[in-house]
Amino acid sequence: MFKNRIVRIVKRETKRWIYRNPQRQIFIFAIPLLLLFWIIVMSFSVEGSQQFSLLAQAFLHGQLNFRHWIGGKGQDPVLYHGKIYWDEGPFPAILLTPLMAIFEFFRHFFWQGYLMWLLIVGVMFFVFEIARFFKFSKENSLILALGFCLGSVFIGVAAVASSWFFAQVVTTFLLFWGLYEFFAYKRRWWLLGIICAFILMTRGTAIVLLLFFLLELWRGNVVPEGKRFKKLIELGLPIVTAVLLLGLYNFLRFHNPLNGGYMYQLQYASSDESRAYGLFSLVHIPAGLYSALLRGPLAVTRTTTSWTLKFPFIENNIYGMSIFVTSPYLLSLFFHKWSSFSRQARHLLLTVLVGAVWVFSYYGLGLLQFGYRYSLDFLPELFVLFIIIYRIEHRQLSTGMKTVLLGSGVFNFYLLMFFLL
């Protein structure tokens, strides 16, 4: 009882210290905002691999293959009939094409990082507005937005504008755009269909967001029963169009609408060995589960034979780190009763689980990464689920949750800097 009284006193005095001194609030926000600004500057200035910009340049010249060699193994070139292609979805390159056209007119090259910062700011905006829709204060909404952008694996893909990371930033932007349109804006089903089509043409494994929209359309109460079929057509037509366009894109490149080029990809022997079990297979799930849920950072020892640590003491694990290491606040989801989950929350959870299983069954782990970056294919839905469930049981963010959200961002930045330097 005495211990509980001490805890209450500490919480009360902490709140008084913060709210009676607005300048201290500014100080508290200054650190994560400064870190976010640094990430944006890095995304703009660090070049990385520019396959999507190069592919946009090829599109402008009427080609579907790269005009120049893009690098060997490790750069994922697809070699087919003496030409080099890219096996990632084409939408990021399509997005860059008009911008590349403008820059080429002035004899300049449009780097992916020139657009990356705008996508990061867009993700911040969408998370903030979703949090505001669920009645969080402006301050709490900003903390939640910072919590995702810094306190998750998103910080790792946002910091470097390499093509693989750029595609995941685009995907994360589109996922949150779809969730924002559904929860906090006008819920235009034709626009949700277009967003899902763009997602499919960027990272196919992230299209599971469509499952949430379908569940809400048919089992929720968001659309009157008599209008459901019409809304389904609005939602599905852009996606069907995207499937046909992808089939045509593949046929023009590899003479097979179902062949995305993975079988011709030049990779390291270790990747080929894993892919031999199947591009997607149940045999890959244990490795994906371990990387996404259990794998931790690595210890930095003074020598290879010593267990004595040296600065920075721990470092990022390029094979992935648990989302509970990069986003520890997600652990709070395990402390809520199933009965507290609304129908909408259960639909989101089912979407996350299906998306996670699909991602875990992929043969690759996303090497040379910060955290487990493939989790971004379902992490936006999981983060919105966290917002919904937390809001059901709390009016606003507690002091402890604010500390975890902002603290995880500082911790991730610490690991990321030593990884990138």
Residue pairs with C-beta under 8 A, 6 or more apart in sequence:
11 399
14 399
15 399
17 24
18 24
18 25
18 28
18 399
19 25
25 139
28 406
29 142
31 406
31 410
32 146
32 150
32 406
32 409
32 410
33 146
35 150
35 409
35 410
35 413
36 124
36 146
36 149
36 150
38 413
39 120
39 149
39 150
39 155
39 158
39 159
39 413
40 117
40 120
40 121
40 158
42 159
42 160
42 420
43 113
43 116
43 117
43 120
43 158
43 159
43 160
43 161
43 169
44 113
44 114
44 116
44 117
44 161
45 113
46 113
46 159
46 160
46 161
47 111
47 113
47 161
48 112
48 113
48 160
48 161
48 162
48 163
48 165
48 166
49 70
49 71
49 75
49 162
49 163
49 164
50 111
50 112
50 161
50 163
51 66
51 70
51 75
51 86
51 88
51 163
52 86
52 88
52 92
52 93
52 96
52 112
52 163
52 166
52 167
53 93
53 96
53 100
53 109
53 110
53 111
53 112
54 66
54 67
54 68
54 70
55 66
55 86
55 90
55 93
56 93
56 94
56 96
56 97
56 99
56 100
56 110
57 67
57 100
57 104
57 109
58 64
58 65
58 66
58 67
59 93
59 94
59 97
60 97
60 100
60 101
60 104
61 67
64 85
64 249
64 252
64 253
65 83
65 84
65 85
65 253
66 77
66 83
66 84
66 85
66 86
69 77
69 84
70 77
70 84
70 86
71 77
72 266
73 266
73 267
73 268
74 267
74 268
76 86
76 87
76 88
76 164
76 265
76 266
76 267
77 84
77 85
77 86
77 265
77 266
78 84
78 85
78 86
78 87
78 261
78 262
78 264
78 265
78 266
79 85
79 264
79 266
80 253
80 254
80 261
80 264
85 253
85 254
85 261
85 264
86 93
86 163
86 261
87 260
87 261
87 262
87 265
88 163
88 164
88 167
88 202
88 203
89 167
89 200
89 201
89 202
89 203
89 204
89 246
90 201
90 246
90 249
91 170
91 198
91 201
91 202
92 112
92 163
92 166
92 167
92 170
92 202
94 201
95 115
95 170
96 110
96 112
96 115
99 110
99 114
99 115
100 109
100 110
102 110
103 109
103 110
104 110
111 161
112 161
112 162
112 163
112 166
113 161
116 158
116 161
116 166
116 169
119 169
119 170
119 172
119 173
120 149
120 158
120 169
122 173
122 176
122 177
123 148
123 149
123 154
123 169
123 172
123 173
123 176
124 145
124 146
124 149
125 145
126 173
126 176
126 177
126 179
126 180
127 141
127 144
127 145
127 148
127 149
127 176
127 383
128 141
128 142
128 144
128 145
129 141
129 180
129 184
129 185
130 176
130 179
130 180
130 183
130 184
130 384
130 387
131 140
131 141
131 144
131 145
131 387
132 138
132 141
132 184
133 183
133 184
134 183
134 387
134 388
134 391
135 391
136 144
136 387
136 391
136 396
136 397
137 396
140 396
140 397
140 402
143 397
143 402
143 405
143 406
144 387
144 397
144 405
146 405
146 406
146 409
147 327
147 329
147 405
147 406
147 408
147 409
148 154
148 383
149 155
149 158
149 409
150 406
150 408
150 409
150 410
150 412
150 413
151 326
151 327
151 329
151 404
151 405
151 406
151 407
151 408
151 409
151 412
152 323
152 326
152 327
152 371
152 379
152 383
152 408
152 412
153 321
153 323
153 326
153 327
153 369
153 370
153 371
153 372
153 373
153 375
153 376
153 379
154 169
154 172
154 376
154 379
155 326
155 370
155 409
155 412
155 413
155 416
156 165
156 369
156 370
156 371
156 373
156 412
156 416
156 419
157 165
157 166
157 168
157 169
157 172
157 369
157 370
157 373
157 376
158 165
158 169
159 165
159 370
159 416
159 420
160 420
164 366
165 373
167 202
167 203
168 203
168 373
168 376
170 202
171 199
171 202
171 203
171 206
171 376
171 377
172 376
172 379
172 380
174 195
174 198
174 199
174 202
174 206
175 199
175 206
175 209
175 380
175 381
176 380
177 195
178 192
178 195
178 196
178 199
178 209
178 213
179 209
179 380
179 381
179 384
181 187
181 188
181 191
181 192
181 195
182 192
182 213
182 216
183 384
187 222
189 213
189 217
189 223
189 231
189 232
189 234
189 235
190 234
190 235
190 237
190 238
192 213
192 235
193 234
193 235
193 236
193 237
193 238
193 239
194 238
196 207
196 209
196 210
196 213
196 235
196 238
196 239
196 242
197 238
197 239
197 241
197 242
198 242
199 206
199 207
199 209
200 207
200 239
200 242
200 243
200 246
201 242
201 245
201 246
203 377
205 355
205 358
205 359
205 362
205 374
205 377
206 355
206 376
206 377
206 378
207 239
208 351
208 354
208 355
208 358
208 377
208 378
209 351
209 355
209 380
209 381
210 235
210 239
211 350
211 351
211 354
211 355
212 347
212 348
212 350
212 351
212 381
213 235
214 232
214 235
215 347
215 350
215 351
216 222
216 344
216 347
217 223
217 228
217 231
217 232
217 235
218 228
218 232
219 343
219 347
220 343
220 344
220 347
223 231
246 257
246 260
247 257
247 258
248 257
250 256
250 257
250 258
250 259
250 260
250 261
251 257
253 261
254 260
254 261
254 264
262 275
262 279
267 275
271 363
271 364
274 284
274 363
274 364
275 363
275 364
277 283
277 284
277 363
278 284
278 363
279 362
279 363
280 358
280 361
280 362
280 363
281 361
281 363
282 361
284 360
284 361
284 362
284 363
285 357
285 360
285 361
287 360
287 365
288 359
288 360
288 361
288 362
288 365
288 374
289 360
291 319
291 320
291 321
291 322
291 365
291 372
292 320
292 322
292 323
292 356
292 359
292 360
292 372
292 374
292 375
293 322
293 323
293 324
294 322
295 317
295 319
295 320
295 321
295 322
295 372
296 317
296 321
296 322
296 325
297 314
297 315
297 316
297 317
297 321
297 325
297 415
298 314
298 315
298 316
298 317
299 307
299 309
299 313
299 314
300 309
300 310
300 311
300 312
300 313
300 314
300 315
301 307
301 308
301 309
301 310
302 308
302 309
302 310
312 414
312 418
314 415
315 415
315 418
315 419
316 370
316 371
316 415
316 416
316 418
316 419
318 367
318 368
318 369
318 419
319 365
319 367
320 365
320 366
320 369
320 371
320 372
320 373
321 370
321 371
321 372
322 372
323 330
323 371
323 372
323 375
323 379
324 330
324 331
325 371
326 370
326 371
326 372
326 408
326 412
327 379
327 408
328 404
328 408
329 386
329 401
329 404
329 405
329 408
330 382
330 383
330 386
332 386
332 389
332 390
332 401
333 385
333 386
333 389
336 389
336 392
336 393
340 389
340 392
340 393
341 349
341 389
342 388
342 392
344 388
345 385
345 388
345 389
348 381
348 382
348 384
348 385
348 388
349 385
351 378
351 381
352 378
352 381
352 382
352 385
355 377
355 378
355 381
356 375
356 378
358 377
359 374
359 375
359 377
359 378
362 374
364 374
365 372
365 374
366 372
366 373
366 374
370 412
370 415
370 416
370 419
371 412
390 397
390 401
394 401
397 405
